[in-house]
Amino acid sequence: MKIVVRPIEKVEETEGLIIDPTMIEFGKTSVAQADQQFYLLLGMKKAEKSVEDIRFLGGETVKAVKGYTFTGVSVDFEKLASGFDGFSVEDVVTAFLEGWYLGGYQFLHYKKEQETNIPALAMDTEQYGVCVKTAQTRANAVNLTRDLCNEPANQLTPSLYADRLKTIFRDSKVQVDIIEADELEQRGFKGTATVGKGSGYPPKCAVLTFNNSEGHHVALVGKGVTFDSGGVNVKTGRDIAEMKMDMGGSAAVVGAMKLLADMNAPVHVTAVIPMVTNVAGKDAFLPSDVIKYSNGITVEVGNTDAEGRLILADGILHAQELGATTIIDIATLTGSIGHALGLKTAGIFSNCEADLWKYKAMGELTGDPVWPMPLILDYKTHLKSDCADVNNLGTSSFGGAITAAVFLHHFVEEDRKWVHIDMANTARPWKVQGYHVDGAAGFGARLLTEIVQAEFVK
């Protein structure tokens, strides 16, 4: 038997069913039965609704029916769309399905248990086929980002990560090039080679190229620290297992490249992903070490736990060497950004400040929220070093996310547009609700896709 999803915004809409008024609250799901038919009542009461709210309902719906033995799930999309002013039925179907596919995600690769049953969604594929394809494509990219973040550290070392990228893009238009450990210094990746010295897992760098447009060239740079113990400045947190997700920025970049390629988007984009494991070993880099970068800037290591910015600098420099005119980097970079913005929203910086509010709107649209942050170059004074051009750690205990952005700004050439996203506290969902599930959030893939595409429609 199928279960019928019935959106409700008013109590009187539920003829034949006796309900409690609380059931119409937005996102509330309740299973009811009448005349041998099962219904999933889906609360819709909310003053203003967004496209993210539609995805939210899709996620709540799939979670509500998961584990049941229904033969299928039927949704009255016309009725659902009537509750969202300003959206077409196709818009609503696409967003709902995206939430459905994301909410049904499960990471069970290392568990004995089989996947929890999810009843099939009964769809008019002739009418909504394009919606289904679009939603699946977007959800697949986010779920790929989640998969990478959820992998245990011993299953996603730099070498295994590189192999994974080759597999992901094997049958696509994305070209995958891997810069091996013994090539890094010669190719200008001094920071990456240095940070990865202490680990038995050699560092690498992946360069992914999707050239589907002439002219403009955008680069994505993702922090790929597959595990971060802090190095010699070892982390002292109660549970640092979370540090397997310190490659969340790189996972977002991979998800965006997957989405752009699957959409066959008319863009020219290159992803640069330095990949390291930051641990304390006999060859580990030390506080006071000095790194000379390919642009001649020298950096004193003030703290080995501020390693992300050291490898991102390599990525930014390489992106410029490849000719990218717009560079977007994303990283789980500073705990300070969480102190400023909490756990739901990432910080976004740019040397083109006027665009920041446009990116905020993109974040709201895609479900990857960001908030504009100031690039205060006067804070360079906090990065002074006695023996090098700059220190990788600021001397002030305030504004750490801004200081980290200012550090990266040293490596951006004047004629390049640069965007920096600090997503340190968004690798996991701030709350497991809607289409968010336990584990990684998949943050960033959709936002990066929108930003890249916007660069090609000016």
Salt bridges, closest charged atoms under 4 A:
GLU9 OE2 - LYS49 NZ 3.00
GLU13 OE2 - LYS79 NZ 3.27
GLU52 OE1 - ARG55 NH1 2.52
ASP53 OD1 - LYS46 NZ 2.87
GLU98 OE2 - ARG55 NE 3.34
GLU98 OE1 - ARG138 NE 2.84
GLU98 OE2 - ARG446 NH1 2.82
GLU151 OE2 - ARG164 NH1 3.31
GLU180 OE1 - LYS204 NZ 2.19
ASP228 OD2 - LYS235 NZ 3.46
GLU242 OE1 - ARG428 NE 2.66
ASP246 OD1 - LYS223 NZ 3.03
ASP262 OD2 - LYS258 NZ 3.41
ASP283 OD2 - LYS282 NZ 3.08
ASP305 OD1 - LYS235 NZ 3.02
GLU307 OE2 - LYS223 NZ 3.48
ASP329 OD1 - HIS420 ND1 2.54
ASP355 OD1 - LYS358 NZ 3.81
ASP355 OD2 - LYS417 NZ 2.73
GLU364 OE2 - LYS360 NZ 2.41
ASP368 OD1 - ARG446 NH2 3.59
GLU413 OE1 - ARG416 NH2 2.88
ASP415 OD1 - ARG416 NE 3.29
GLU455 OE1 - HIS216 NE2 3.34
GLU455 OE2 - LYS417 NZ 2.71
GLU455 OE2 - LYS458 NZ 3.32
